[in-house]
Amino acid sequence: MKLLVALLLLSMTLAVVPSADAPADKYFGRLRMSALRIRYEIAQLKSRYDNHKLLPENVSHLAGLTEEAYYDWAGRYPKDGWLASTGVNLAHLYEDLPGVSARNAAVKALTFVSAHFGYTRYLEQAAAELRRGIPVKPDPLWAIKMRATPPPSTATPSPAPTR
């Protein structure tokens, strides 16, 4: 009987203690992204950029929306266990993109991780990357060539009129 009461008290205590992690059904930013979706989107954007499927400006635009969701998530669940690694991954995405604004976004994400996640190994990684310095990358040659190539036409020629 005592064991049953103890288990009941323990289960009631655990039910009252809120988790520091964002629930799966919480959504952040204008695009209403879950924490899992934010992580997935960063990975997909990086992959699509690395494989030349998206131009830098497209990745930058989508990364900006994902970044907005990330900082919204961090503001509402500052102790979430996934925030530090996600922040570093976001920084790595921005580090690969060309331009000053991408570099600044990478520095912002690494600085955020350094300032807020001292209890994780990601603090050391972010601090080391900041000490090393984040260079401004030039526009990649493949993107310049891709922009210069007109997209294939999908219109079919109309048949010549008969007389």
N, C-alpha and C positions, 0 to 999 in steps of 0.2 A: 504494500500500500504506500509506504514511504517513497519507494522508487517511482511509482506512478505519479505521485504529487510532485516529486522533483522533476520528472520529465515534463509534466504539465507546466510547471513554473519556467523551466528552461525554454520550452517552445513559445510561451507567451513573451518572454524576454526577447527572444530572437525575432519575433514578429514585430516588436516595437522598435528595435534598433534599425534605423534606416541604413541602406547600403550607400557607400560613397560612389559607387559606379552608376552610370546613367542606365535606366531601364531600357530595354530593347524597343519599347513603344514610345520613347521620347524622341522628338524631332527638333532639329536645329537649323537656323539660318532660313533665308528666303526659299530655298529649295526643299525645306523640311526633311533634312537628311538625318537618319539615325547615326549613332556612333559607328556602327558596323559599316554603314553605307559610306561614311566619310573615309574610313580606312580603305575600303574597297575602291572608292573613286580615286584616291591618291595613287594607289597601285596601278589602276587601269590607265590613268592619265600618263604616268611614267612609262608604262609599257607601250602605249600607243605612240608616245613621242619618240621613245627609243627605237621603235620599229618604223618610224617615218609615216605613220598613219594620220597624224594630226600636226598641223603647222604650229610653230611656237605661239603665235597669237591666239590660236584656238585653245591650246592647252592653258595659256595664261588666263584667258577669260574663264574657263571652267575651273581652274585652280583657285581663282579669286572667289568664286561662289562656294567652293569647298572650304577654303580658308575662313570665310565668313561663318560657315556652319561650325568649323572647328573651334573658333574663339567663342562662339555662342555656347557650345557644349562645355568648354573650359570654364566659362563664367558661371554656368549653372551647376556643374558637377566638378569642382576644382580638385577633388581627390580621386577622380576616376583613374583606375590603374592603367588604362590604355592611352591616356593623354600624352605622356612623355614620349613614348615610342611614335605615336602618330605625329606629334610636333616635329620630331627629327625626320620622319619620312616626308612630311610636307616641306621641310627645309631642303631635303635632298632633291625633291621634285623641282623646286624653284632654283636650286643651284645649277641644274642642268639647262635651264632656259636662258636665252640671251637677253641682255639689256639690264639697265640700272634698276628698273622697278622689280624685276625678278630677283636680282641680287639683294635688294632692300627687303623684299618679302622673306628671303631665306635668312637674312640676319635677324629679322624680327622674330621668326619662328624659333631660331636657335637661342636668341636672347630670352624669349618667353620660357623655353624649356630650362635654361640655366637659372632663371629667377624663381621658377615655381616648383621645380621637381628635384630639389637637392637630395632627396631620399632615394634617388634612383641612379642607376649606372648611366642613364642618358644625360645627366648633368655633366659628367666627365666628357662624354662624346661631344655634346654641344659646345662646351667650353673650349675643348681642343680645336674644334672646327673654327670657332670664332677667333682664337689666337692665331691660327694658321692664316686666316683671312679668306674671304669669299670674293673671288674675282668676278668682274663683269665679263660675261661670255659674249662673243660676237654671234651674229646670226649664222647658223650653220649653212654650209654650201648646199646641202640637199634641199633645204627649205627655200633657198633663193632660186634654185633650179625648178623646184615644184611650183612656185608662184609664177615663174615665167612660162611654164607649159600650160596651154589652155586645156580646160577639162574636155574630155571627149563629148562630142555632141550626141544627144540621145534622140534628137528629132530625125524622123525618117523623111527622105525627100518625097515630095508629092509626085505622082505620075504626071507625065507630060500630057497636056490636053490633046485629044484627038480631034481631027477635023473631018 
